[in-house]
């Protein structure tokens, strides 16, 4: 590939990274072996779970950086640019670095395929995962915080031998791939646990906790569970948490971030990070697209909530911190989501509901959501930009506009509303 846009278009041509997921580690292992096994040069914190993975990863990485480590962060999906998925010392890799890593992985894959050593080109996610390992080695990263893409047991990231595993709250999502019970989903997430490698777990549902305990016992690895009482004060912009002698200021909004911050602190304590670095790192964390304020008068808040647990957290945030305000909701989602349950939870909180599809082939037709709107005043918009214009034209300065339903929609809104260096995307 000759240009960065060429590499991005090729990745997109491989198909949606969820729909085309190939569960198994044979391809990624063959590709990494051809690249000299770059993942063996790094030390990892491996993070799985349903909700809160990205936020928890961001907090752990920020505190490791505050402790003086040269850090890598691997997360998915991206909001605007694919380069966001691979970060070194808190900064996405450059387009040139992304392109060079893509070419190296793509060339290795083509050679392996021609030789009959792999059955197909690596998927979108497998390709970018290999690129991340390659770039982290080239950039001399000391600690990588690695987020699982889907599940855990057969996820492409599960080729590493981590120093620590972390499991954030397990809930329903991607049931078609992971199973339709909490126990089945938890078994997939628990697949990242390794013999003798300690693991930290957020507070879990009873069914998930039982699976994690049984798996950790079978593997002989220590499971450190969230359970200590924590006091906190919270407002619309974040929380102050009092936990095990530490006072943590978390700038990520929503009460669900308190558990994420405690999980991150538990992981960092297990890694031997000082209380000072833990506090400093969590206080300066940024995680765009999650209850993120992007405009004022009226406030516009982006949130990528896309499954029942995420939507429950968003609904709690609206009810708790924006009571008494007129709430506008711009909502768009994908066809594979549990829209009935999500609509029942979220739509009644909106005074004005505008339905718009994310710019994706997988987007759900907004008109199909109208029967789920109940008594909420709802209408459709042809696209997100039109929906934002409709809300801004109708909202008073003291109102609040939420844009939610999908990380794709949040990323599209961020590109539309945030004027910074990270908002230029490639189509």
C-alpha positions in Angstrom: 0.0 0.0 0.0 1.3 3.4 -0.9 -0.6 5.7 1.3 -2.3 5.7 4.7 -5.8 6.1 3.2 -5.0 3.0 1.0 -4.2 1.0 4.1 -7.4 2.1 5.9 -9.5 1.3 2.9 -8.0 -2.2 2.6 -8.7 -2.8 6.3 -12.3 -1.8 5.8 -12.5 -4.0 2.7 -11.8 -7.0 5.0 -15.3 -6.5 6.4 -16.7 -5.5 9.7 -14.4 -6.6 12.5 -17.2 -8.2 14.5 -19.2 -9.8 11.6 -16.0 -11.2 10.0 -14.3 -12.3 13.3 -12.5 -15.6 13.0 -12.3 -17.2 16.4 -9.0 -19.0 16.8 -5.4 -18.1 17.3 -3.7 -20.0 14.4 -3.6 -17.2 11.9 -2.4 -14.5 14.3 0.3 -16.8 15.7 1.5 -17.6 12.2 1.7 -13.9 11.2 3.4 -12.9 14.5 5.9 -15.7 14.0 6.7 -14.4 10.5 7.3 -11.0 12.0 9.7 -12.3 14.6 7.1 -12.6 17.5 7.1 -8.9 18.5 4.6 -9.6 21.3 7.3 -11.5 23.1 9.4 -8.3 23.6 6.7 -6.5 25.7 5.1 -6.8 29.1 1.4 -6.7 29.2 -1.6 -6.0 31.3 -4.4 -7.9 29.5 -8.0 -6.5 30.0 -11.3 -8.3 29.2 -14.9 -7.6 30.2 -18.1 -6.3 28.7 -18.3 -2.7 29.8 -15.6 -0.4 31.1 -12.7 -2.1 29.4 -11.5 1.0 27.5 -11.9 3.4 30.5 -10.1 1.0 32.8 -7.3 0.5 30.3 -7.0 4.3 29.9 -6.7 4.8 33.6 -4.1 2.0 34.0 -2.0 3.3 31.1 -2.2 6.9 32.4 -0.9 5.9 35.8 1.8 3.6 34.4 3.0 6.7 32.4 2.8 8.8 35.6 5.0 6.2 37.2 7.7 6.7 34.6 7.1 3.8 32.3 7.2 4.1 28.5 3.7 2.9 27.8 1.6 1.4 25.0 -2.1 1.3 24.8 -4.1 -0.9 22.5 -7.9 -0.5 22.4 -10.9 -0.9 20.1 -12.9 0.3 18.3 -11.7 3.8 17.3 -13.9 6.8 17.3 -12.5 8.8 14.3 -9.1 7.5 13.2 -7.8 3.9 13.2 -4.5 5.3 14.5 -6.3 5.8 17.9 -6.2 2.1 18.5 -2.4 2.0 18.9 -1.0 4.7 21.3 2.5 5.2 22.7 2.9 7.4 25.8 -0.7 8.5 25.4 -0.5 9.6 21.8 -1.8 7.7 18.7 0.8 6.5 16.4 1.3 8.6 13.3 -0.2 7.8 9.9 3.2 7.0 8.5 3.9 4.5 11.4 0.5 3.0 10.9 1.1 2.6 7.2 4.5 1.1 7.6 3.2 -1.4 10.2 0.3 -2.3 7.9 2.6 -3.0 5.0 4.8 -5.2 7.1 1.8 -7.3 8.4 0.1 -7.4 5.0 3.3 -8.5 3.2 3.9 -11.2 5.8 0.3 -12.4 5.5 0.5 -12.5 1.6 3.6 -14.6 1.8 2.0 -17.0 4.3 -1.2 -17.3 2.3 0.8 -18.0 -1.0 2.7 -20.7 0.8 -0.5 -22.3 2.1 0.4 -21.7 5.7 -2.7 -19.7 6.5 -6.2 -20.2 5.0 -7.2 -16.5 4.7 -5.8 -13.0 5.0 -5.9 -12.0 8.7 -9.1 -10.2 9.6 -9.3 -6.5 10.3 -8.8 -7.0 14.0 -6.0 -9.6 13.6 -4.2 -7.3 11.3 -4.3 -4.3 13.5 -3.4 -6.4 16.6 -0.3 -7.6 14.9 0.5 -4.0 13.8 0.2 -2.9 17.4 2.6 -5.5 18.7 5.1 -4.5 15.9 4.9 -0.8 16.7 5.2 -1.3 20.4 8.4 -3.3 19.8 9.7 -0.7 17.4 9.0 2.2 19.8 10.6 0.5 22.8 7.5 0.3 24.9 8.0 -1.1 28.4 4.4 -1.8 29.5 1.4 -2.4 27.2 -2.1 -2.2 28.4 -4.0 -4.5 26.0 -7.7 -4.5 25.6 -9.5 -7.6 24.3 -11.5 -7.1 21.2 -14.3 -9.7 21.6 -14.7 -12.3 24.2 -11.2 -13.3 25.4 -10.5 -17.0 25.0 -10.1 -17.0 21.2 -9.5 -13.2 20.7 -6.5 -12.3 18.7 -4.9 -10.5 21.7 -4.9 -13.8 23.7 -1.4 -14.8 22.4 0.4 -12.8 25.1 1.8 -13.9 28.4 0.8 -11.0 30.6 2.1 -9.9 33.9 -1.5 -9.3 35.1 -5.0 -10.0 33.8 -8.0 -7.7 34.5 -11.7 -8.5 34.1 -14.1 -5.6 34.1 -17.9 -6.1 34.7 -19.4 -8.9 32.6 -22.8 -8.4 31.1 -24.8 -9.2 28.0 -23.4 -8.2 24.7 -22.5 -10.0 21.4 -24.6 -13.0 22.5 -24.5 -14.5 19.0 -20.8 -15.0 19.4 -20.2 -15.4 23.1 -23.4 -17.2 24.3 -26.7 -16.1 25.7 -26.1 -16.6 29.4 -23.9 -14.7 31.8 -22.1 -18.0 32.6 -21.2 -18.6 28.9 -20.0 -15.1 28.3 -18.0 -15.2 31.5 -16.3 -18.4 30.4 -15.2 -16.6 27.2 -13.9 -13.6 29.1 -12.1 -15.9 31.7 -10.2 -17.4 28.7 -7.5 -14.7 29.1 -6.6 -16.1 32.6 -3.2 -17.9 32.7 -1.6 -20.3 35.1 0.2 -18.5 37.8 -0.6 -15.0 36.5 -2.5 -12.9 39.0 -5.9 -11.5 38.0 -7.9 -8.5 39.2 -11.7 -8.5 38.8 -14.3 -5.8 39.1 -17.4 -6.4 41.2 -19.3 -9.0 39.2 -22.8 -10.6 38.9 -22.9 -13.7 41.1 -23.0 -16.0 38.0 -19.9 -14.4 36.5 -18.0 -14.4 39.8 -18.6 -18.1 40.2 -17.1 -18.8 36.7 -14.1 -16.6 37.4 -13.4 -18.2 40.8 -13.7 -21.7 39.3 -11.4 -20.9 36.4 -8.8 -19.2 38.6 -8.8 -22.2 41.0 -8.4 -24.6 38.0 -5.4 -22.6 36.7 -3.8 -21.9 40.1 -3.8 -18.1 39.6 -4.6 -15.6 42.3 -7.9 -13.7 41.8 -8.1 -10.4 43.5 -11.7 -9.2 43.7 -13.2 -5.8 44.1 -15.0 -5.7 47.4 -13.5 -3.1 49.7 -15.9 -0.4 50.7 -15.3 2.9 49.0 -16.7 6.3 49.8 -17.3 8.8 47.0 -18.6 12.2 46.0 -19.8 12.6 42.5 -21.0 15.3 40.2 -21.8 15.6 36.5 -18.1 15.9 35.6 -16.6 13.0 37.6 -16.1 11.7 41.1 -13.8 11.8 44.1 -13.2 8.2 45.5 -11.9 7.3 48.9 -10.5 3.8 48.7 -8.0 1.9 50.9 -6.3 5.1 52.1 -6.2 6.7 48.6 -8.2 9.7 47.5 -8.7 9.4 43.7 -10.1 12.1 41.6 -11.7 10.5 38.5 -12.5 13.0 35.7 -14.6 10.5 33.8 -18.3 11.1 34.4 -20.9 8.6 35.6 -21.1 6.4 38.7 -20.0 3.4 36.7 -16.6 4.9 36.4 -16.1 4.6 40.2 -15.9 0.8 39.9 -13.6 1.2 36.8 -11.3 3.5 38.8 -11.2 1.1 41.7 -10.4 -1.8 39.4 -7.6 0.2 37.7 -6.2 1.2 41.2 -6.3 -2.5 42.3 -4.4 -3.5 39.1 -1.9 -0.7 39.6 -1.3 -1.6 43.2 -0.7 -5.2 42.1 1.9 -4.0 39.6 3.7 -2.1 42.4 2.8 1.4 41.2 3.1 4.1 43.9 0.0 5.7 45.4 1.2 9.0 44.1 1.4 7.8 40.5 -2.0 6.0 40.8 -3.6 9.2 42.0 -1.9 11.4 39.4 -2.6 9.0 36.5 -6.3 8.6 37.2 -6.7 12.3 37.7 -5.4 13.2 34.3 -7.0 10.3 32.3 -8.9 11.2 29.1 -11.3 8.8 27.4 -13.2 10.5 24.5 -16.7 9.5 23.5 -17.8 8.4 26.9 -20.0 11.0 28.6 -17.8 13.6 27.0 -18.9 17.3 26.9 -18.2 18.6 23.4 -20.3 21.9 23.4 -22.0 24.2 25.8 -25.1 26.4 25.9 -26.7 24.0 25.3 -24.5 21.3 26.6 -23.9 18.5 24.1 -22.7 15.2 25.6 -21.4 12.2 23.6 -21.7 8.7 25.0 -21.0 5.4 23.1 -23.4 3.3 25.2 -24.4 0.5 22.9 -25.5 -2.4 25.0 -28.0 -2.8 27.9 -25.4 -2.3 30.7 -24.0 0.8 29.1 -27.4 2.2 28.5 -28.4 1.6 32.1 -25.3 3.6 33.2 -26.2 6.4 30.8 -29.8 6.4 32.0 -28.6 6.6 35.6 -26.3 9.5 34.7 -29.2 11.5 33.1 -31.6 10.8 35.9 -29.0 11.6 38.6 -27.2 14.6 37.3 -29.5 16.3 34.7 -32.8 16.1 36.6 -35.0 19.1 35.9 -33.3 19.9 32.5 -35.0 19.4 29.2 -33.2 16.4 27.7 -32.7 16.0 23.9 -31.5 12.6 22.7 -30.0 11.9 19.3 -30.0 8.1 19.0 -28.7 5.8 16.4 -27.5 2.2 16.6 -26.5 -1.0 14.8 -28.8 -3.8 13.7 -27.3 -6.4 16.1 -28.2 -4.6 19.3 -31.0 -5.3 21.8 -32.9 -2.2 20.9 -36.1 -3.2 22.7 -34.5 -3.3 26.1 -32.4 -0.2 25.4 -35.4 1.8 24.2 -37.4 0.9 27.3 -34.5 2.1 29.5 -33.4 5.3 27.7 -36.2 6.7 25.5 -38.6 7.7 28.4 -35.9 10.0 29.8 -35.9 12.2 26.6 -38.2 15.1 26.2 -37.3 15.2 22.5 -35.9 12.2 20.6 -34.3 12.4 17.2 -33.5 9.1 15.5 -30.6 9.0 13.1 -28.4 6.2 11.6 -24.7 6.1 12.1 -22.8 6.2 8.8 -22.3 2.4 8.6 -23.7 -0.4 6.4 -24.7 -2.1 9.7 -26.8 0.8 10.9 -30.4 0.2 11.9 -33.0 2.1 10.0 -34.2 4.9 12.3 -37.8 4.6 11.2 -37.9 1.1 12.6 -37.3 2.5 16.1 -40.4 4.7 16.0 -42.8 2.0 17.3 -40.5 1.7 20.4 -40.8 5.4 21.4 -43.9 5.2 23.5 -45.1 8.6 24.6 -41.7 10.3 23.8 -41.9 12.9 21.1 -39.8 11.3 18.4 -38.8 12.1 14.8 -36.2 10.8 12.4 -33.4 12.7 10.6 -31.7 11.7 7.4 -28.3 11.7 8.9 -26.4 12.8 12.1 -25.5 16.2 10.9 -29.2 17.0 10.2 -30.1 15.6 13.6 -27.6 17.8 15.4 -28.9 20.9 13.5 -32.5 20.0 14.4 -31.5 19.7 18.1 -29.4 22.9 18.2 -32.2 24.8 16.4 -34.8 23.7 19.0 -32.9 23.5 22.2 -32.7 26.4 24.7 -29.3 27.3 26.2 -30.1 25.6 29.5 -31.1 22.3 27.8 -28.8 19.3 27.3 -28.4 17.2 24.2 -27.1 13.6 24.4 -25.8 11.8 21.3 -25.7 8.0 22.0 -26.4 4.5 20.8 -23.1 3.5 19.2 -19.4 4.2 19.4 -19.6 4.8 15.6 -22.2 7.5 16.1 -20.2 9.0 19.0 -17.1 9.1 16.7 -19.0 10.6 13.9 -20.4 13.3 16.2 -16.9 13.9 17.6 -15.6 14.5 14.1 -18.5 16.8 13.4 -18.3 18.8 16.7 -14.7 18.7 17.9 -12.2 20.8 16.1 -8.9 19.2 16.9 -6.2 17.3 15.2 -7.9 13.9 15.8 -11.1 14.7 13.9 -10.0 14.2 10.3 -11.1 10.7 9.3 -10.6 8.6 6.2 -13.5 7.3 4.2 
